[in-house]
């Protein structure tokens, strides 16, 4: 695979942007121009390069709109939305430009929806005192499934650093073309719900999805013209979103018809332990090393290594934690095996943990994917383990896909190969939902 930088972190994030070209989130020449202006591990040069491209795409969109060039206006607004998302990505989470760019990304995407062929319904889901924004993309009349009375729905769950604008480039473009409705949303720890409202991620995200499902059921009743098939509501997600999708499938067996879990994590604590010295963690958990010293050592390492600094500070912000020790301890609540509200504070890292299993509660068809060239976690530690623990899903209703090459989807999150993921996803859903298409 070609590398733009010697930094695997920068290469991954650049591939993530370039990978949206096929679905309208990037232009190759604009991408190459931006890459030429970026310096390795220099967040300011990253910001300036993508801000420049976002501003240019925004102007192109307005010009095309004034001239009545509708398809070009939509395309430029989509690119602007994606570039505004990318621009502050390397900046400190509390930098004021992060929120500004997030709002500009949402504004430009909203303008793009005005030119889309299918209807786009803006939705708000209520989770306690949190208002969760979402967009429901409906298939155009001509693309609705033939001989089908209702439209199946795919709910795409975001991950730890995604936005609902970016999620559009995964399933939002192709789903409606295939007769599926697609819902994207920004829950706690995601998009503007985090950046503007300050609502952090939570491990029991199935509770958030229960409210989202309630909203969909209410919409189907209030808006029969949406033509939603409540018997064929599916959930999907990538990375952390894959974790969320599986938890939702386990918690909502009567409302979730199928689940797509792309490159999910199994246990965040176990993942963290592959990146920290075991002896050091054991001394910290036993009290021989204080939180203060743990924080100091992490901060010292962050001062020397930009990717580590970005990972720690971003994760702390997403999870609502102020210090490295607090966020690492919080990892223990994110697992597919145990309930998130179990208290592990006084337990040793290797101690067997109690609580009910999650995956054994899943009954619906499941597609699980892995990344053979993952930057964080290889398939044996997550994908295959998940497949083995889906004990109540019949063999004919669960599939595993672990591509070997980058072009097929071997990078984490299927970055750079979202069309391959979409192909596997909708082929699996068609099969499990009984949707037959004429071959050509």
N, C-alpha and C positions, 0 to 999 in steps of 0.2 A: 504494500500500500504506500502511496506517495505521502510524504510528510511535509507540511508547510513550515513547521518549526521543530526544533529538537525537543521541545516540550510536548510530552504525550497529552498533557492536560489541554494545552492550547489546540493541538491537532484535533482532539476529540470535539471540543466546543465549536471549532470551525467547521468540522464535518457535519455537525448538528445543524448549523445554519445552511451550509451548501446543500445538505440533503433535502431541504424543503423546496429546492428548485422545481422538482417534478410536479409539485402541487401548488406552486405559485408564490412561495415565500421568499424567493431569492432569484436574482439574475446573475449569471455567471460572470459577466464583465464587471458588474458592481462588486461582486464578491472578491474578484482578483484585485481590483483597485483598493478595496479596503485592506486586504491581507498585505499588500505592499506598503501600507502605512502603519502597520502594527508592529510594535517591538515586543519581543518575548518577555512575558511576565511584567509588562508595563500596562497597568489598568487604564491609565490616562490615554495612552495611544490607542488602545482598544476602543475606549469610549469615543474619542474624537473621530476615528475611522468610521464607526457604525452610525454615529450621529450625522456625519456628513452624508452618508448614503441614505439615511432615513429622511433627512431634510430634502434631498434631491428627489427621492421617490414621492414624497409628499407634494412637492411642487408639480411634478409630472402628472400626478393624479388629478390635481386641481385643474391643470391645463387641459387634460384630456376630457375632464367632466364638462368644462366650459365649451369645448368644441363638439360635444355630443358623442365622443368616442367611448361609449359605455364600457366595452370589454377592457380597453386599455386603462380606463379610470379604475375599474375594479382591481385589475392586476397591480397597478402602482400603489393603490391604497393597501393591498395585502402585503406587498413588499415593505412599505413604510411601517406598517404595524409590526412586522417581524424584525426589522432593523431597530426600531425603537425599543423592542423587547431586548434585543441583544446588546444594545449600546452600554447600559449600565451594569452589565452582567458581572464584570470583574471588580466593580467598585464596592467599597464598604456598604453593608446593608442599610445603614442609617444615613448615608449620603443623600442629600435632598434631591439629587438628580435621579435617584432610583425611582422614587414615587412619580416625579414629573414624567419620566420616560414611560413608566407603566401606564399612566393616564393617557399619554399621547398614543401609545400602542392600542389601547382600548378604543380611543376616539377614531383612529384611522381604520381600525377593523370595522367599527360600527358603520362608517361611511361606505366601506366595501360591501357590506350586507345589502345596501340599498340597490346594488347592481346585480345581485345574485338571482339566478333563475328561479330557484325554489324559495318558499317563504322561510323567513328566519324569525322565530318568536323569542323575544327577550323575556326571561323569567327571573323571578326572585323566590328563593326557597328560604324558609324561616327555621333556623336551628337555635332554639332558645332566643336570646336577644341578638343573634347574629343574622344579618341578611346576606344570603349567598347568591351572587349573580350567576346567571346561566344563559346560554343561547341554545335553542332547539332548531336544528336545521332539518327542514322537511323536504322530501323529494319532490321535484316538479311533477305536475300532473302526468306529463308524458313518460316519466321515469318510474311511476308507481308499478309495483309488481302486478303482472297480468294474472287474471283469475284469482286474485287475492282481495279479500274484502278489507283487510286492515294492513297497516304499515308496521313492520317490526322496528323496534327501537334499540339502539346501542348507546349506552351511557358510558362515556369515556372519562375515567377517573384520573385526575392529574397526579403528578408526583410531587417531590419535595422542592423542585425549583422550576416547575413548568407554569404556564399560564393558559387560560382557556383560549386565548388567541393563538398560541403556538399549537395547541391540541388540534385546531382545525386542520392543520397540514398533515395530521396522522390519518384520521378517519373522516373528518368533516367534509372534505372535497369529494371523496370517492363513495362514501356511504350513500348519500342521496342519489348519486348517479346509478347506484345498484338497487334503488328502491327502499333503502333503509332510512329511517330518521336517526339523527345523531345528536346527542346532548353533550355539550361541554359546560363546565362550571368551575368556579374558583371557590373552594371551600377553605376552612381554616388552614393556615400555613401556605396558602397558594395565592398567586396573583395579587390583585388589589385588596382582597380580603385580608392578606397579610400586610402588604406595603402601605395601604391607606388606613385600614381599620385596626391593624395590630393584632389580629387573631392568629395564634400559633397553631401548628400542627398538633394532632392528637392521635394516640395509637389505636383507639377504638373508633376508627373512622366509619365503621359500619353504622354507627348511630347517625352520623351526618347523612350517609346514603339512605337511611330509612326516611329521613325528612325529604330528601330529594325524590324518592319513590312516592311518598305521600303527595308531593306537588305534581308529579306526573299523573297519578291517579285522579287528582282533582282536575287537572287540565283536560284529561280525556273526557271527563264528565261535562265540564263547562264548554269545551270546544270540540264537539264531535267532528267538525270539519278537519281537525288535525289527523283524523283517521288512524289513531294509534291502536296497535294490537297489544293489549295488556297481558295477553298470554305469551307474548314473545318479546319480553323486555330483557335485554342482555347487558352485562357489565364488562368493561375492559379497562386495562390500565397497563402502564409501562413502568418498570422499576418499582418505586414506592407505590405508584398507581396500581401495579400488579398485586402488591400486598393488600391494598385497599379493596381491589376487585374480589380477591379470594375471601377476605373477611366478610364482604357483603354477601357473596354467594352462600357462605355458611350461615349468616344471620337471617337471610331472607329467602328461605327455600321455596316459599309459595309464590314469590314475586319475581325471582330471577330465573330466567329460562336457560341461560348459558353464560359462561364466564371465559374471558380471554385474559390470561395473565402473562404478560410479556416480560421476561427477564426479571422476575420478582425477587426481592430479598426474602429470606426465610426468617432470619433472626438478626436484628441489627447489632445486638451485643456480641454475638459470635463473630459477625463481620468485623466489628471494631477490634476484637481480640486477635485477628490475623494481622493487624497493623500496629499493635502495641505489644511491648515485651510482657510475657505472661508473669514473670517474677515481679515486675514492677507493679502490675495491676493487683496482684495478690497482696503485696505489701501495702498498697493504697487501701484496698478494701478491708484489710485487717487493722488499719489504723497506724501502722508503722510509718507510713508516708501521709502527711496531712493534705487536705484539699488545697491549702495555700501553696505547698511545694509542688503538688501535681499541676496546679494552674501555672506556676512559674516555669516549670519544665516545658509544658506545652507552648506557652507564650514564647519561650526562648527558641524553640524549634520553629515556630511560625515566623519569627523574625528572620530566619535564615532560608525558609522555603516557601515561596509564594503559593503553590498549589495547596500545601498543608494549611496555610493561613486562610486561604479562600474556603476550603472545606470546613474547617472548624468554625469560622465566623459566620458563614452562611448557615450551617446547621444549627448553631446557637440561635440565630435569628429566627429560623423557621420553627424551631421547637420552643421558642420563648424562654431560653436560658441565657444567663449572663456570663457564666464562667465555664471553662473547659471541663472541670470536674463535674459540674452540674449536668452538662449535656451528655457526657459519657455515661453518667449514672442513669440519665433518662433513656438511653438506648435499651436498657434492660426491660423497658415496657413495650418495646416494639418486637413482637414475635408472632409467628403464625401458629406456634405450638401452645402458647399460654395466654390466659386472659390478661389484658393490659392493666387491670386494676389490682393485680396481685402485688403485694409489697415485698420487694426483694432487697431492701436496703441493708439488712443485717445478714445476708447470705453470702457465702463464698462464691467466687466466680465459677467453680466447678461443681457446686452443690446442685443436686437434682431439684428441679423446681416443680411446685405443685400447680394445680389448676386444670381446667378442662381443655382438651385438645380442640383446635379450631378446624383443621382440615377434615377430620372425621365427620364433621357436620355437613360437609358439602355433598349435595345430591345431584346437582345439575351437570350437564356436559361441560367439560373444561379443556381448553387448549392452553398448555404451558410451554413457554419458549425459554431457551437459554442462550447465553452469549459465550461462544468458545474463545473469544478474544476480549473478554470483559476486563475493564480497568479496575473493578472492585472485587467481584465475586464470580468464581467459575461455576459452571452448571452443577458439578457434583455436590457443591455445598448448598444449592438452592433448588434448581429445577428438578433434578432427579429425586431429591429428597421429598419435594412436594408431590411429585407423581406417586411415589411409594406410599405416601400417607393419605392420598385420596382413596381411602379404602372402600367407601360407599358409592363411588362412581364406577359404573360398569366399564370394562375394558373398551368396549366399542364406543363409549361416550367420552373417552379422554384420549388426548393426543399430546405428544411431546415433539417439539421441533427445535433442534440445536444446529443451526447452519455453521459451516466450517469457514467460509470466506467472508470477507468484509462486504463484498458486493451482494451477498445473499442475506446478510444481517448478522454477522458475527460480533459486531461491536455492541457494547452495553446499550440497552434501550433500542436496539435495531437502528441506531443512528446511521444516517446515510442510506438506509434501505427501507424506508417506511412503506414504499410501494410493495415490497416483498412481504412485509408484515400484513399489509392490507389484503393482499392476495390470500395468504394463509388464513387470515381472520374471517373474511367473508365466505371463503370456500367451506371453512369449518362450520360457520353459522348456517349457511345454506343447507348443509348436510343435516345438521342437528335439528333445524327448525322445519325441515321438510319443504324447502324452497327449491323448485326445479326450474332450471333455465335451459332454453334451447342452445345446443352447441352449434358452433359455426366453424 
